[in-house]
Amino acid sequence: MTTAGYSPAPHRGTTRPGASVEIAGTRWPLYKLEALAVGLLTFLVVLVVAQTLQPAVLAAAAATVVVWWARRLYWAGRSD
């Protein structure tokens, strides 16, 4: 029979100082909200221009990922 050993409560790391917004009781880093806003704007612009969903979704996903990581790395560099 296998038994589980003692495991302490999961450790939550300290949050780095930076801009954050509380939404429904959860703190969201500002860079995540900025990335989502850029993705939505990109989606709408490409959808209006191309009038097809596929390029709009791909462009929005690419823009969101690029902004997410760029801003995340920017904030990580500033807090150190």
C-alpha positions as CSV (number, residue, x, y, z in Angstrom):
1,M,0.0,0.0,0.0
2,T,1.3,3.4,-0.9
3,T,0.9,6.3,1.5
4,A,1.3,9.9,1.0
5,G,3.9,11.6,3.2
6,Y,3.5,14.9,4.9
7,S,3.2,17.7,2.4
8,P,3.0,21.3,3.8
9,A,0.6,23.8,2.3
10,P,1.7,25.0,-1.1
11,H,4.0,28.0,-0.9
12,R,2.9,31.1,-2.7
13,G,5.8,33.3,-3.7
14,T,5.8,36.9,-2.9
15,T,4.5,39.1,-5.6
16,R,6.9,41.5,-7.2
17,P,6.1,45.2,-7.0
18,G,4.4,46.4,-10.1
19,A,1.2,47.8,-11.5
20,S,-1.7,45.5,-10.9
21,V,-5.5,45.7,-11.0
22,E,-7.9,43.8,-8.9
23,I,-10.7,42.1,-10.8
24,A,-13.3,40.0,-8.9
25,G,-10.9,39.7,-5.9
26,T,-7.9,38.6,-8.0
27,R,-4.9,40.7,-8.7
28,W,-4.0,40.9,-12.4
29,P,-0.7,42.3,-13.5
30,L,-1.3,45.3,-15.8
31,Y,0.8,43.7,-18.6
32,K,-1.7,40.9,-18.9
33,L,-4.6,43.3,-19.4
34,E,-2.6,45.4,-21.8
35,A,-1.8,42.3,-23.9
36,L,-5.5,41.3,-24.0
37,A,-6.5,44.8,-25.0
38,V,-4.0,44.8,-27.8
39,G,-5.1,41.4,-28.9
40,L,-8.8,42.5,-29.0
41,L,-8.0,45.6,-30.9
42,T,-5.8,43.7,-33.4
43,F,-8.6,41.2,-33.9
44,L,-11.2,43.8,-34.6
45,V,-9.0,45.8,-37.0
46,V,-7.9,42.7,-39.0
47,L,-11.4,41.4,-39.1
48,V,-12.7,44.6,-40.5
49,V,-9.9,44.8,-43.1
50,A,-9.7,41.1,-44.1
51,Q,-13.3,40.2,-43.4
52,T,-12.4,36.7,-42.6
53,L,-11.9,35.1,-39.2
54,Q,-8.7,33.1,-39.7
55,P,-6.2,35.9,-40.3
56,A,-7.9,38.0,-37.5
57,V,-7.6,35.2,-35.0
58,L,-4.0,34.4,-35.9
59,A,-2.9,38.1,-35.9
60,A,-4.6,38.7,-32.6
61,A,-3.0,35.7,-31.0
62,A,0.4,36.7,-32.3
63,A,0.0,40.3,-31.1
64,T,-1.2,39.2,-27.7
65,V,1.7,36.8,-27.1
66,V,4.3,39.4,-28.2
67,V,2.9,42.2,-26.0
68,W,2.4,39.7,-23.1
69,W,6.0,38.6,-23.1
70,A,7.6,41.9,-23.9
71,R,5.7,43.7,-21.1
72,R,6.3,40.8,-18.7
73,L,10.1,40.9,-19.3
74,Y,10.0,44.7,-19.0
75,W,8.4,44.5,-15.6
76,A,10.6,41.7,-14.5
77,G,13.7,43.8,-15.4
78,R,12.4,46.8,-13.5
79,S,11.6,45.1,-10.2
80,D,15.0,43.5,-9.8
